Amino acid sequence: MLRIIVWAVIGLLALYGCTEGLCRLTRAMWMPRNLRRILVVPLTGHKENMEQIMHMTTSRMLIDQGASEVMLIDVGLDEFSRRLAEELSKRSGYCPVHKPEELETTLLQLDEK
């Protein structure tokens, strides 16, 4: 009985691996090469773990395979968290923290580059 369960789990994992591989292959074949992808992170409230958020977005960029920039959006950060986010974004090379009102002009400027 245990052998059947183990083989069923191995089969399901193999099936998952095959479908994930097919998804990545079709994405690589059909995705336009010059497409620029931006990961947008809305931030609100008081964030003590801003550095952890930055690391998570960086790892998310690597997982998405194609997101080339991270854009932090201030949707109501307190002053301490905003200064911390701005300092970390300067240090790590992210776009500066933007307000939602500035988002359209920022995206247009990025599109012109």
Summary of the structure (lengths in Angstrom):
residues: 113
radius of gyration: 19.7
end to end distance: 61.1
largest distance: 62.5
contacts: 257
relative contact order: 0.13
helix: 63%
strand: 19%
